[in-house]
Amino acid sequence: MTTAPYYSRSGGLDIQHLGQTTTTLQQVQSPQTAPLRMLLWVVDAVSIGLSAFHGYRRHNGSVGAAVGWGVLGAVFPIITPAVAFAQGFGKPMVKSNKRRTRRASRRRNRR
């Protein structure tokens, strides 16, 4: 087991391996974590896509909302799609009908 030097022989700030042994470097890059990383990458990509689509459709074609929902999907890959499905996936926001509010009905009845 050989240890890598802390600094290069040329001097300066050329830090190379910080004293890690070659077996340590091989353990950090083990291929056993590759399937888990790939699964997390796929979950993150699907979350971004679903969240961006929901934001685009929910806000009547707003690209800004799609980008915002996509960013939230990247940061919170499990929570954001769950909120999107709870809101009704891809359904536009329901805006209140002014004719059916109390104020509007009161105004109509006075006239």
OpenMM code with the backbone's topology and positions (N, CA, C; nanometers):
from openmm import Vec3, app, unit

residues = "MET THR THR ALA PRO TYR TYR SER ARG SER GLY GLY LEU ASP ILE GLN HIS LEU GLY GLN THR THR THR THR LEU GLN GLN VAL GLN SER PRO GLN THR ALA PRO LEU ARG MET LEU LEU TRP VAL VAL ASP ALA VAL SER ILE GLY LEU SER ALA PHE HIS GLY TYR ARG ARG HIS ASN GLY SER VAL GLY ALA ALA VAL GLY TRP GLY VAL LEU GLY ALA VAL PHE PRO ILE ILE THR PRO ALA VAL ALA PHE ALA GLN GLY PHE GLY LYS PRO MET VAL LYS SER ASN LYS ARG ARG THR ARG ARG ALA SER ARG ARG ARG ASN ARG ARG".split()
positions = [
    Vec3(0.0846, -0.1160, 0.0000),
    Vec3(0.0000, 0.0000, 0.0000),
    Vec3(0.0900, 0.1234, 0.0000),
    Vec3(0.0767, 0.2045, -0.1033),
    Vec3(0.1580, 0.3259, -0.1121),
    Vec3(0.0698, 0.4464, -0.0839),
    Vec3(0.1319, 0.5444, -0.0238),
    Vec3(0.0573, 0.6659, 0.0058),
    Vec3(0.0933, 0.7727, -0.0964),
    Vec3(-0.0067, 0.8430, -0.1413),
    Vec3(0.0167, 0.9518, -0.2359),
    Vec3(0.0704, 1.0723, -0.1594),
    Vec3(0.1550, 1.1524, -0.2205),
    Vec3(0.2105, 1.2694, -0.1513),
    Vec3(0.1021, 1.3761, -0.1305),
    Vec3(0.1212, 1.4527, -0.0244),
    Vec3(0.0261, 1.5614, 0.0016),
    Vec3(0.0425, 1.6726, -0.0993),
    Vec3(0.1632, 1.7032, -0.1342),
    Vec3(0.1897, 1.8138, -0.2258),
    Vec3(0.2749, 1.7629, -0.3405),
    Vec3(0.2696, 1.8354, -0.4499),
    Vec3(0.3542, 1.7968, -0.5634),
    Vec3(0.4978, 1.8400, -0.5354),
    Vec3(0.5883, 1.7822, -0.6054),
    Vec3(0.7300, 1.8134, -0.5843),
    Vec3(0.7656, 1.9520, -0.6377),
    Vec3(0.6810, 2.0065, -0.7250),
    Vec3(0.7123, 2.1372, -0.7827),
    Vec3(0.6803, 2.2524, -0.6884),
    Vec3(0.6057, 2.2274, -0.5813),
    Vec3(0.5723, 2.3333, -0.4871),
    Vec3(0.4465, 2.4070, -0.5314),
    Vec3(0.4125, 2.5140, -0.4634),
    Vec3(0.2927, 2.5901, -0.4978),
    Vec3(0.1679, 2.5275, -0.4367),
    Vec3(0.0539, 2.5554, -0.4948),
    Vec3(-0.0735, 2.5065, -0.4433),
    Vec3(-0.1249, 2.3872, -0.5226),
    Vec3(-0.0388, 2.3101, -0.5806),
    Vec3(-0.0785, 2.1971, -0.6635),
    Vec3(-0.1040, 2.0748, -0.5754),
    Vec3(-0.2179, 2.0738, -0.5042),
    Vec3(-0.2536, 1.9630, -0.4158),
    Vec3(-0.3066, 1.8498, -0.5007),
    Vec3(-0.2571, 1.7285, -0.4754),
    Vec3(-0.2968, 1.6181, -0.5620),
    Vec3(-0.3916, 1.5210, -0.4939),
    Vec3(-0.3484, 1.4417, -0.3991),
    Vec3(-0.4305, 1.3344, -0.3459),
    Vec3(-0.4629, 1.3460, -0.1976),
    Vec3(-0.4051, 1.4379, -0.1280),
    Vec3(-0.4277, 1.4586, 0.0150),
    Vec3(-0.4009, 1.3343, 0.0985),
    Vec3(-0.3047, 1.2538, 0.0579),
    Vec3(-0.2605, 1.1420, 0.1388),
    Vec3(-0.3493, 1.0195, 0.1363),
    Vec3(-0.4403, 1.0073, 0.0450),
    Vec3(-0.5247, 0.8887, 0.0378),
    Vec3(-0.4467, 0.7751, -0.0277),
    Vec3(-0.4684, 0.6563, 0.0214),
    Vec3(-0.4020, 0.5409, -0.0393),
    Vec3(-0.4797, 0.4986, -0.1632),
    Vec3(-0.4164, 0.4187, -0.2457),
    Vec3(-0.4822, 0.3755, -0.3698),
    Vec3(-0.6013, 0.2850, -0.3405),
    Vec3(-0.5975, 0.2071, -0.2322),
    Vec3(-0.7120, 0.1220, -0.1999),
    Vec3(-0.8308, 0.2067, -0.1554),
    Vec3(-0.8046, 0.3196, -0.0881),
    Vec3(-0.9129, 0.4091, -0.0492),
    Vec3(-0.9801, 0.4675, -0.1721),
    Vec3(-0.9009, 0.5072, -0.2700),
    Vec3(-0.9571, 0.5624, -0.3920),
    Vec3(-1.0411, 0.4586, -0.4660),
    Vec3(-1.0002, 0.3351, -0.4642),
    Vec3(-1.0764, 0.2313, -0.5313),
    Vec3(-1.2067, 0.2029, -0.4571),
    Vec3(-1.2084, 0.2142, -0.3264),
    Vec3(-1.3305, 0.1897, -0.2500),
    Vec3(-1.4326, 0.3011, -0.2723),
    Vec3(-1.3872, 0.4234, -0.2863),
    Vec3(-1.4782, 0.5350, -0.3080),
    Vec3(-1.5490, 0.5199, -0.4416),
    Vec3(-1.4809, 0.4706, -0.5432),
    Vec3(-1.5369, 0.4575, -0.6764),
    Vec3(-1.5833, 0.3155, -0.7049),
    Vec3(-1.6347, 0.2458, -0.6059),
    Vec3(-1.6743, 0.1071, -0.6262),
    Vec3(-1.7960, 0.0990, -0.7177),
    Vec3(-1.8040, -0.0029, -0.8011),
    Vec3(-1.9169, -0.0148, -0.8927),
    Vec3(-2.0450, -0.0649, -0.8265),
    Vec3(-2.0400, -0.0990, -0.6995),
    Vec3(-2.1592, -0.1484, -0.6306),
    Vec3(-2.2622, -0.0388, -0.6109),
    Vec3(-2.2210, 0.0866, -0.6041),
    Vec3(-2.3149, 0.1970, -0.5864),
    Vec3(-2.3713, 0.2454, -0.7192),
    Vec3(-2.3244, 0.1950, -0.8303),
    Vec3(-2.3687, 0.2413, -0.9611),
    Vec3(-2.5177, 0.2181, -0.9847),
    Vec3(-2.5764, 0.1000, -0.9540),
    Vec3(-2.7206, 0.0846, -0.9778),
    Vec3(-2.8061, 0.1787, -0.8942),
    Vec3(-2.7654, 0.2037, -0.7706),
    Vec3(-2.8403, 0.2953, -0.6861),
    Vec3(-2.8329, 0.4373, -0.7398),
    Vec3(-2.7153, 0.4785, -0.7828),
    Vec3(-2.7006, 0.6115, -0.8409),
    Vec3(-2.7838, 0.6252, -0.9672),
    Vec3(-2.7853, 0.5213, -1.0488),
    Vec3(-2.8635, 0.5248, -1.1720),
    Vec3(-3.0124, 0.5331, -1.1402),
    Vec3(-3.0568, 0.4599, -1.0394),
    Vec3(-3.1974, 0.4640, -0.9987),
    Vec3(-3.2350, 0.6040, -0.9487),
    Vec3(-3.1497, 0.6631, -0.8670),
    Vec3(-3.1771, 0.7975, -0.8173),
    Vec3(-3.1765, 0.9001, -0.9297),
    Vec3(-3.0880, 0.8817, -1.0273),
    Vec3(-3.0839, 0.9719, -1.1419),
    Vec3(-3.2134, 0.9611, -1.2224),
    Vec3(-3.2626, 0.8399, -1.2429),
    Vec3(-3.3866, 0.8197, -1.3192),
    Vec3(-3.5054, 0.8784, -1.2429),
    Vec3(-3.5111, 0.8560, -1.1111),
    Vec3(-3.6202, 0.9116, -1.0299),
    Vec3(-3.6178, 1.0642, -1.0370),
    Vec3(-3.4999, 1.1234, -1.0317),
    Vec3(-3.4869, 1.2683, -1.0386),
    Vec3(-3.5309, 1.3202, -1.1751),
    Vec3(-3.4907, 1.2534, -1.2833),
    Vec3(-3.5273, 1.2971, -1.4180),
    Vec3(-3.6779, 1.2863, -1.4402),
    Vec3(-3.7381, 1.1783, -1.3936),
    Vec3(-3.8833, 1.1612, -1.4076),
    Vec3(-3.9560, 1.2667, -1.3250),
    Vec3(-3.9073, 1.2963, -1.2073),
    Vec3(-3.9679, 1.3973, -1.1218),
    Vec3(-3.9621, 1.5349, -1.1875),
    Vec3(-3.8498, 1.5680, -1.2488),
    Vec3(-3.8369, 1.6970, -1.3177),
    Vec3(-3.9376, 1.7050, -1.4324),
    Vec3(-3.9470, 1.5984, -1.5112),
    Vec3(-4.0382, 1.5981, -1.6250),
    Vec3(-4.1841, 1.6088, -1.5829),
    Vec3(-4.2251, 1.5281, -1.4858),
    Vec3(-4.3633, 1.5319, -1.4384),
    Vec3(-4.3972, 1.6679, -1.3773),
    Vec3(-4.3071, 1.7206, -1.2979),
    Vec3(-4.3335, 1.8478, -1.2309),
    Vec3(-4.3402, 1.9630, -1.3305),
    Vec3(-4.2509, 1.9639, -1.4282),
    Vec3(-4.2529, 2.0702, -1.5290),
    Vec3(-4.3801, 2.0633, -1.6129),
    Vec3(-4.4221, 1.9443, -1.6504),
    Vec3(-4.5459, 1.9287, -1.7274),
    Vec3(-4.6662, 1.9773, -1.6471),
    Vec3(-4.6701, 1.9403, -1.5208),
    Vec3(-4.7809, 1.9830, -1.4350),
    Vec3(-4.7826, 2.1356, -1.4224),
    Vec3(-4.6667, 2.1965, -1.4005),
    Vec3(-4.6605, 2.3424, -1.3883),
    Vec3(-4.7027, 2.4125, -1.5156),
    Vec3(-4.6651, 2.3576, -1.6306),
    Vec3(-4.7013, 2.4159, -1.7598),
    Vec3(-4.8524, 2.4092, -1.7814),
    Vec3(-4.9110, 2.2938, -1.7550),
    Vec3(-5.0546, 2.2767, -1.7774),
    Vec3(-5.1378, 2.3486, -1.6721),
    Vec3(-5.0924, 2.3458, -1.5490),
    Vec3(-5.1713, 2.4051, -1.4407),
    Vec3(-5.1807, 2.5556, -1.4539),
    Vec3(-5.0778, 2.6183, -1.5060),
    Vec3(-5.0741, 2.7640, -1.5175),
    Vec3(-5.0967, 2.8092, -1.6611),
    Vec3(-5.1774, 2.7336, -1.7347),
    Vec3(-5.2229, 2.7696, -1.8692),
    Vec3(-5.1079, 2.8020, -1.9659),
    Vec3(-5.0096, 2.7168, -1.9727),
    Vec3(-4.9009, 2.7305, -2.0690),
    Vec3(-4.7903, 2.8245, -2.0294),
    Vec3(-4.7743, 2.8521, -1.9028),
    Vec3(-4.6686, 2.9418, -1.8566),
    Vec3(-4.5360, 2.8663, -1.8491),
    Vec3(-4.4393, 2.9137, -1.9266),
    Vec3(-4.3072, 2.8500, -1.9276),
    Vec3(-4.2346, 2.8750, -1.7956),
    Vec3(-4.2561, 2.9927, -1.7378),
    Vec3(-4.1946, 3.0234, -1.6086),
    Vec3(-4.2419, 2.9296, -1.4993),
    Vec3(-4.3710, 2.8991, -1.5007),
    Vec3(-4.4244, 2.8050, -1.4020),
    Vec3(-4.3683, 2.6655, -1.4262),
    Vec3(-4.3513, 2.6288, -1.5530),
    Vec3(-4.2938, 2.4977, -1.5847),
    Vec3(-4.1502, 2.4879, -1.5346),
    Vec3(-4.0733, 2.5934, -1.5538),
    Vec3(-3.9344, 2.5941, -1.5050),
    Vec3(-3.9318, 2.5889, -1.3522),
    Vec3(-4.0184, 2.6659, -1.2887),
    Vec3(-4.0238, 2.6659, -1.1423),
    Vec3(-4.0610, 2.5300, -1.0860),
    Vec3(-4.1642, 2.4682, -1.1434),
    Vec3(-4.2029, 2.3344, -1.0980),
    Vec3(-4.0937, 2.2338, -1.1283),
    Vec3(-4.0245, 2.2489, -1.2415),
    Vec3(-3.9148, 2.1575, -1.2741),
    Vec3(-3.8005, 2.1675, -1.1745),
    Vec3(-3.7681, 2.2898, -1.1343),
    Vec3(-3.6626, 2.3096, -1.0339),
    Vec3(-3.7052, 2.2487, -0.9005),
    Vec3(-3.8304, 2.2698, -0.8634),
    Vec3(-3.8792, 2.2088, -0.7398),
    Vec3(-3.8758, 2.0563, -0.7496),
    Vec3(-3.9056, 2.0025, -0.8681),
    Vec3(-3.8985, 1.8579, -0.8881),
    Vec3(-3.7576, 1.8049, -0.8757),
    Vec3(-3.6584, 1.8875, -0.9130),
    Vec3(-3.5188, 1.8464, -0.8999),
    Vec3(-3.4733, 1.8509, -0.7548),
    Vec3(-3.5185, 1.9507, -0.6813),
    Vec3(-3.4756, 1.9674, -0.5425),
    Vec3(-3.5489, 1.8694, -0.4502),
    Vec3(-3.6780, 1.8520, -0.4743),
    Vec3(-3.7603, 1.7628, -0.3919),
    Vec3(-3.8242, 1.6571, -0.4821),
    Vec3(-3.7486, 1.5547, -0.5217),
    Vec3(-3.7978, 1.4624, -0.6241),
    Vec3(-3.9141, 1.3733, -0.5822),
    Vec3(-3.9421, 1.3586, -0.4562),
    Vec3(-4.0541, 1.2756, -0.4132),
    Vec3(-4.1749, 1.3621, -0.3782),
    Vec3(-4.1511, 1.4738, -0.3124),
    Vec3(-4.2595, 1.5572, -0.2624),
    Vec3(-4.3321, 1.6302, -0.3752),
    Vec3(-4.2582, 1.6858, -0.4708),
    Vec3(-4.3194, 1.7696, -0.5739),
    Vec3(-4.4191, 1.6936, -0.6614),
    Vec3(-4.3863, 1.5743, -0.7140),
    Vec3(-4.4891, 1.5025, -0.7905),
    Vec3(-4.6090, 1.4618, -0.7048),
    Vec3(-4.5865, 1.4344, -0.5777),
    Vec3(-4.6982, 1.4007, -0.4893),
    Vec3(-4.7931, 1.5198, -0.4750),
    Vec3(-4.7377, 1.6398, -0.4617),
    Vec3(-4.8209, 1.7606, -0.4547),
    Vec3(-4.8928, 1.7823, -0.5875),
    Vec3(-4.8232, 1.7574, -0.6985),
    Vec3(-4.8845, 1.7743, -0.8306),
    Vec3(-5.0037, 1.6804, -0.8473),
    Vec3(-4.9909, 1.5559, -0.8057),
    Vec3(-5.1021, 1.4622, -0.8170),
    Vec3(-5.2144, 1.4980, -0.7197),
    Vec3(-5.1806, 1.5542, -0.6050),
    Vec3(-5.2832, 1.5956, -0.5101),
    Vec3(-5.3628, 1.7148, -0.5641),
    Vec3(-5.2978, 1.8005, -0.6432),
    Vec3(-5.3659, 1.9154, -0.7018),
    Vec3(-5.4468, 1.8768, -0.8254),
    Vec3(-5.4313, 1.7563, -0.8733),
    Vec3(-5.4966, 1.7148, -0.9971),
    Vec3(-5.3964, 1.7321, -1.1088),
    Vec3(-5.3274, 1.6269, -1.1429),
    Vec3(-5.2111, 1.6348, -1.2313),
    Vec3(-5.2470, 1.7000, -1.3649),
    Vec3(-5.1897, 1.8153, -1.3921),
    Vec3(-5.2063, 1.8839, -1.5196),
    Vec3(-5.3380, 1.9563, -1.5374),
    Vec3(-5.4218, 1.9609, -1.4361),
    Vec3(-5.5492, 2.0317, -1.4485),
    Vec3(-5.5260, 2.1801, -1.4215),
    Vec3(-5.5862, 2.2668, -1.5016),
    Vec3(-5.5689, 2.4109, -1.4781),
    Vec3(-5.6252, 2.4526, -1.3428),
    Vec3(-5.5697, 2.5615, -1.2886),
    Vec3(-5.6178, 2.6119, -1.1602),
    Vec3(-5.7608, 2.6605, -1.1760),
    Vec3(-5.8403, 2.6349, -1.0762),
    Vec3(-5.9786, 2.6806, -1.0778),
    Vec3(-5.9807, 2.8224, -1.0241),
    Vec3(-6.0298, 2.9134, -1.1064),
    Vec3(-6.0404, 3.0518, -1.0629),
    Vec3(-6.1831, 3.0759, -1.0171),
    Vec3(-6.1981, 3.1597, -0.9185),
    Vec3(-6.3321, 3.1826, -0.8638),
    Vec3(-6.4189, 3.2550, -0.9661),
    Vec3(-6.5442, 3.2212, -0.9673),
    Vec3(-6.6400, 3.2837, -1.0553),
    Vec3(-6.6959, 3.4060, -0.9853),
    Vec3(-6.6750, 3.5231, -1.0430),
    Vec3(-6.7163, 3.6466, -0.9768),
    Vec3(-6.8678, 3.6564, -0.9641),
    Vec3(-6.9412, 3.5914, -1.0505),
    Vec3(-7.0868, 3.5976, -1.0433),
    Vec3(-7.1410, 3.5206, -0.9235),
    Vec3(-7.0666, 3.4258, -0.8757),
    Vec3(-7.1171, 3.3428, -0.7669),
    Vec3(-7.0620, 3.3805, -0.6307),
    Vec3(-6.9831, 3.4832, -0.6225),
    Vec3(-6.9324, 3.5253, -0.4916),
    Vec3(-7.0380, 3.6052, -0.4176),
    Vec3(-7.0243, 3.6178, -0.2896),
    Vec3(-7.1246, 3.6892, -0.2089),
    Vec3(-7.1340, 3.8360, -0.2452),
    Vec3(-7.0206, 3.8995, -0.2673),
    Vec3(-7.0216, 4.0421, -0.2992),
    Vec3(-7.0977, 4.0701, -0.4274),
    Vec3(-7.0680, 3.9909, -0.5292),
    Vec3(-7.1338, 4.0138, -0.6578),
    Vec3(-7.2835, 3.9907, -0.6476),
    Vec3(-7.3254, 3.8895, -0.5727),
    Vec3(-7.4686, 3.8639, -0.5597),
    Vec3(-7.5353, 3.9746, -0.4791),
    Vec3(-7.4679, 4.0297, -0.3818),
    Vec3(-7.5242, 4.1406, -0.3047),
    Vec3(-7.5404, 4.2638, -0.3919),
    Vec3(-7.4412, 4.2896, -0.4752),
    Vec3(-7.4495, 4.4055, -0.5636),
    Vec3(-7.5622, 4.3890, -0.6636),
    Vec3(-7.5801, 4.2712, -0.7136),
    Vec3(-7.6867, 4.2469, -0.8116),
    Vec3(-7.8236, 4.2648, -0.7478),
    Vec3(-7.8384, 4.2206, -0.6252),
    Vec3(-7.9683, 4.2301, -0.5586),
    Vec3(-8.0046, 4.3730, -0.5221),
    Vec3(-7.9089, 4.4597, -0.5019),
    Vec3(-7.9363, 4.5995, -0.4651),
    Vec3(-7.9904, 4.6771, -0.5841),
    Vec3(-7.9494, 4.6457, -0.7011),
    Vec3(-7.9892, 4.7237, -0.8193),
    Vec3(-8.1227, 4.6908, -0.8681),
] * unit.nanometer
topology = app.Topology()
chain = topology.addChain("A")
for resn in residues:
    res = topology.addResidue(resn, chain)
    for name in ("N", "CA", "C"):
        topology.addAtom(name, app.Element.getBySymbol(name[0]), res)
